Structures are given as structure tokens and as C-alpha cells.
């Protein structure tokens, strides 16, 4: 009985992978997708923190204007370290 259950689970996993590959091929060929489309995420351009070098999404609350240029920081600690 256990053997039959494991074989059935394996079969279901293989079938699911097969249909995902087929769905990807159809979508890649421009034929759309048989699954419901996921909403597209808007992309955010990342900027580099000038103090520690971490790439961050620009946030006004962690920004500092210096010399006519806006710099964005990963944390308040980096923002304080940047101030002259």
C-alpha cells in the first residue's frame, strides 16, 4: 500500500513538472498561458548607498541632498555617517 502511494505521488509530481514545462513553452512562443496571469510587478531602480555600498530602493525618508545631488541610504546610521 505504501509503495502504491509513493508511486502515485511521484507520478503526480512528474505530471505537474511536465505541464509546467509545456505551459512555459507555449507562453514563450507567444501563445499565452493556460494558467491565470500574475500581475506584473513594477521594477524599482536600485541605487548604491555611498557609505556602505549596499544597493537600496530609493526612499525619501532615508535621502540626503548634498551638492545638488540626492543620495539614498540603507539606514539612518549610514545617513548620519555621511553628513559632514
C-alpha positions in Angstrom: 0.0 0.0 0.0 2.8 2.4 0.9 4.6 1.6 -2.3 1.5 2.4 -4.4 1.1 5.7 -2.5 4.7 6.7 -3.2 4.4 5.8 -6.9 1.2 7.9 -7.1 2.9 10.9 -5.5 5.9 10.5 -7.8 3.6 10.3 -10.9 1.7 13.5 -9.8 5.0 15.4 -9.3 6.3 14.3 -12.8 2.9 15.2 -14.4 3.0 18.6 -12.8 6.6 19.3 -13.9 5.7 18.2 -17.4 2.7 20.6 -17.6 4.7 23.5 -16.3 7.4 22.9 -19.0 4.7 22.7 -21.7 3.0 25.9 -20.3 6.4 27.7 -20.4 7.0 26.6 -24.0 3.5 27.8 -25.1 4.0 31.1 -23.2 7.4 31.6 -24.7 6.1 31.0 -28.2 3.7 33.9 -27.7 0.6 31.8 -27.3 -0.3 33.0 -23.9 -0.5 30.8 -20.8 -3.1 28.3 -19.8 -2.7 29.5 -16.2 -4.0 32.7 -14.8 -1.6 35.6 -15.4 0.1 37.0 -12.4 0.1 40.8 -12.1 3.4 42.4 -13.2 5.5 44.0 -10.6 6.8 47.4 -11.3 10.5 47.5 -11.3 12.4 49.8 -9.0 15.8 51.1 -9.9 18.3 50.5 -7.1 20.9 53.0 -6.0 24.1 52.4 -4.1 24.5 53.7 -0.5 27.6 55.9 -0.6 28.7 54.9 2.9 28.5 51.1 3.0 27.9 50.3 -0.7 24.6 48.4 -0.2 22.1 48.6 -3.1 18.8 50.1 -1.9 15.5 51.2 -3.3 15.3 55.0 -3.1 13.2 56.1 -0.1 12.7 59.8 0.6 12.9 59.3 4.4 16.5 58.0 4.0 17.7 60.6 1.5 20.2 63.4 1.8 20.8 66.2 -0.6 24.4 67.2 -1.0 25.9 69.4 -3.7 22.8 69.3 -5.8 22.7 65.5 -5.8 20.4 63.3 -3.8 22.0 60.3 -2.0 19.9 57.4 -0.6 20.9 55.3 2.3 20.2 51.8 3.7 19.8 53.1 7.3 19.7 56.1 9.5 23.2 55.1 10.7 24.7 55.4 7.2 22.8 58.7 6.6 24.3 60.2 9.8 27.8 58.9 8.9 27.5 60.7 5.5 26.6 64.1 6.9 29.6 66.5 7.2 
